[in-house]
Amino acid sequence: MIDSIDPESPRWSADLLLLHGAWVGPSPWGRVAGAMAQRGWRCHLLDLRAAAREAGTDWIGGARAAVAGLDAPAIAIGHGAGGLVALALAAGPEVRGAVAVAPLAEGLRTLASLGDRLRLRLPGGRLDPPAPGHPVFAGLPAEEAARIAAALAPEPGSFARWIDATAAGLPAPRVPALLLAQEDDPHARPVAVEVLARGLGADFALLPGGHWALAGQRIDAWATRVHRWIVQRLGAELMVLRGDEDLRDD
């Protein structure tokens, strides 16, 4: 249900909980987890489907149960539908901070056509993943885009309806939160993500790339942007001081 990657040299008293989005499991977080481990973070890659089944609830309840089982406080970092989970956790006492990467601010509107959304209401309806060549894979090398596309699988209609309900009812975060959009992302349009950030009173950042930028091969600059935000907003209270560490934020 959860895989953990230990830091090369622990620097922080909180861990990162990495939450995947629709159609796929935790694997797209692999490069980010490696980059953040180099920066001193212990990373936990959570399978939200398995966590929800074990807790007998939805993705948010599954994530809450997973956080309760960690040995250290957590900072939630979620992608797509996982970004909605991260923001939901940020409204409660479970996490110290949250980063929502490409959160689905418009719910299903950018994931499925009107006809598909209507069919999702029927018994057996399902939310199909984007096909290879879809603009959602913009910015990725062809081989990497093909690898991700091959790993995607449909989600049930009940999950699709959960996306809409969650996106429409997000409460304001009680802890520092960052909403991060990608310039060429058709599923989490930057303008919609920025409007959501303002409505929630959260921070907003815009980075180059498409929806799956976090799975790209050149992840260092992307990881540095997220790391710096955490350090600037929470670093002083989370840093583990030993006297010999590199105190730079990058």
C-alpha positions in Angstrom: 0.0 0.0 0.0 2.9 2.4 0.8 6.5 2.4 -0.4 9.1 4.5 1.4 12.3 6.0 0.2 14.8 7.1 2.9 16.8 10.3 2.5 20.5 10.2 1.8 21.1 12.4 4.8 18.0 13.2 6.9 17.5 17.0 7.3 13.8 17.3 8.1 11.5 16.3 11.0 8.5 15.8 8.6 8.1 13.3 5.8 6.6 13.8 2.3 3.5 11.8 1.4 3.2 11.5 -2.4 -0.3 11.0 -3.7 -1.0 9.9 -7.3 -3.8 10.9 -9.5 -6.5 9.2 -11.6 -5.8 6.2 -13.9 -2.4 5.4 -12.4 -0.7 4.3 -9.2 2.3 5.8 -7.4 4.9 5.0 -10.0 5.0 8.4 -11.7 6.4 9.9 -8.4 9.5 7.8 -8.6 11.9 10.4 -10.0 10.5 13.1 -7.7 10.9 10.9 -4.7 14.6 10.3 -5.6 15.2 14.0 -6.1 13.5 14.9 -2.8 15.5 12.2 -0.9 18.7 13.8 -2.2 17.4 17.0 -0.5 17.0 15.2 2.9 13.3 14.1 2.8 11.9 10.7 3.5 9.2 10.1 0.9 6.2 7.8 1.2 4.5 6.8 -2.1 0.9 5.8 -1.2 -1.4 3.7 -3.3 -4.6 5.6 -2.7 -6.8 2.8 -4.1 -5.4 0.2 -1.7 -5.5 2.7 1.2 -9.2 3.5 0.5 -10.1 -0.2 0.3 -8.3 -1.0 3.5 -10.0 1.9 5.3 -13.4 1.2 3.8 -13.7 4.8 2.6 -12.8 7.1 -0.3 -9.3 8.4 -1.3 -9.3 11.1 1.3 -10.2 8.7 4.1 -7.6 6.3 2.9 -4.9 9.0 2.9 -6.0 10.1 6.5 -5.6 6.6 7.7 -2.1 6.3 6.0 -1.0 9.6 7.6 -2.1 8.3 11.0 0.3 5.3 10.6 3.4 7.3 9.8 6.1 7.8 12.4 6.7 11.5 11.6 4.4 14.4 10.7 3.6 14.6 7.0 3.5 17.1 4.2 1.1 16.0 1.5 2.0 16.4 -2.2 -0.7 15.2 -4.6 -1.0 15.2 -8.4 -4.3 15.6 -10.3 -7.0 13.9 -8.2 -4.3 13.3 -5.6 -3.9 17.1 -5.5 -7.5 17.3 -4.3 -6.7 14.8 -1.6 -3.7 16.9 -0.5 -5.9 20.0 -0.3 -8.6 18.1 1.7 -6.0 16.9 4.2 -4.7 20.5 4.5 -8.1 21.6 5.8 -7.7 19.3 8.9 -5.1 18.5 11.5 -3.5 15.6 9.6 -0.6 17.3 7.7 1.8 20.2 8.3 1.5 21.5 4.7 0.3 20.6 1.3 1.3 20.9 -2.4 -1.4 20.3 -5.0 0.3 19.6 -8.4 -2.1 20.1 -11.3 -5.2 19.8 -9.0 -8.4 19.1 -10.9 -9.9 22.6 -10.2 -12.7 22.1 -12.7 -13.5 18.6 -11.8 -14.5 16.3 -14.7 -15.0 19.2 -17.1 -11.5 19.0 -18.5 -11.3 15.2 -18.2 -14.3 14.0 -20.2 -16.7 15.4 -22.9 -20.2 16.3 -22.0 -21.5 13.0 -23.5 -18.9 11.0 -21.5 -19.9 12.8 -18.3 -23.5 11.9 -18.9 -22.6 8.3 -19.6 -20.7 8.2 -16.3 -24.0 8.4 -14.5 -25.2 5.1 -16.0 -24.5 1.8 -14.3 -21.1 0.5 -15.4 -20.0 3.9 -16.6 -16.2 4.5 -16.4 -13.8 7.3 -16.8 -11.3 6.3 -19.6 -7.7 7.6 -19.5 -6.4 9.9 -22.3 -5.1 8.0 -25.4 -1.5 8.2 -26.5 -0.8 11.5 -28.3 -3.3 13.4 -26.2 -2.2 17.0 -25.3 -2.0 15.9 -21.6 1.3 14.3 -22.4 2.8 17.6 -23.8 6.4 18.2 -22.8 7.4 14.6 -22.4 9.7 12.6 -24.7 7.8 10.3 -26.9 9.1 7.2 -25.2 8.2 8.5 -21.7 4.7 9.6 -22.8 4.2 6.1 -24.3 5.3 4.5 -21.0 2.9 6.5 -18.9 0.0 6.0 -21.4 0.5 2.3 -21.3 0.3 2.2 -17.5 -3.1 4.1 -17.4 -6.3 2.2 -16.7 -10.0 3.4 -16.5 -11.6 4.6 -13.3 -15.1 3.7 -12.2 -18.0 6.1 -12.6 -18.3 6.4 -8.8 -14.7 7.7 -8.7 -15.4 10.3 -11.4 -18.4 11.6 -9.5 -16.2 11.8 -6.4 -13.8 14.0 -8.3 -16.6 16.5 -9.2 -17.9 16.6 -5.6 -14.5 17.0 -4.0 -13.4 19.7 -6.4 -16.6 21.7 -5.8 -16.4 21.5 -2.0 -12.8 22.1 -1.0 -12.5 24.0 2.3 -9.8 26.5 3.0 -6.5 25.0 4.2 -5.5 25.4 7.8 -1.8 24.9 7.0 0.5 26.4 4.2 -0.7 25.2 0.8 0.7 25.6 -2.7 -1.3 25.0 -5.9 1.1 24.3 -8.7 0.0 24.5 -12.4 1.9 23.5 -15.6 1.8 25.9 -18.6 0.6 23.3 -21.1 -1.8 21.3 -19.0 -5.2 20.8 -20.5 -6.6 18.8 -17.5 -5.6 21.3 -14.8 -5.7 24.6 -16.7 -3.5 27.2 -15.1 -6.1 29.9 -15.0 -8.5 27.6 -13.2 -5.8 26.4 -10.7 -4.9 30.0 -10.0 -8.6 31.0 -9.4 -8.9 28.0 -7.0 -5.7 29.1 -5.1 -7.0 32.6 -4.6 -10.4 31.3 -3.5 -8.7 29.0 -0.9 -6.2 31.7 0.2 -3.3 29.4 -0.9 -0.1 30.1 -2.8 0.1 29.6 -6.5 3.0 28.8 -8.9 3.2 28.2 -12.6 5.9 26.0 -14.1 6.6 24.9 -17.7 5.5 21.5 -19.0 2.4 19.5 -19.2 0.2 17.5 -16.9 2.8 14.7 -16.4 5.8 17.0 -16.0 6.5 15.3 -12.6 7.3 12.1 -14.5 9.8 13.8 -16.9 13.4 12.8 -17.1 14.7 16.3 -16.1 13.0 16.6 -12.8 15.6 18.5 -10.8 14.4 22.0 -11.4 10.8 20.9 -10.8 11.7 19.3 -7.5 13.8 22.3 -6.5 10.8 24.6 -6.9 8.7 22.4 -4.6 11.5 21.9 -2.1 12.2 25.7 -1.9 8.5 26.5 -1.2 8.4 24.0 1.6 11.7 25.3 3.1 10.5 28.9 2.8 7.1 28.3 4.4 7.9 25.5 6.9 11.7 24.9 6.9 12.6 26.7 10.2 10.2 24.5 12.2 11.1 21.3 10.4 14.9 21.4 10.1 16.9 18.8 12.0 20.0 20.6 13.1 23.1 18.6 13.6 25.7 21.3 13.1 27.3 19.9 9.9 24.5 20.1 7.3 24.3 22.3 4.2 21.7 25.0 5.2 21.1 26.2 1.6 17.5 25.8 0.4 18.3 24.4 -3.0 
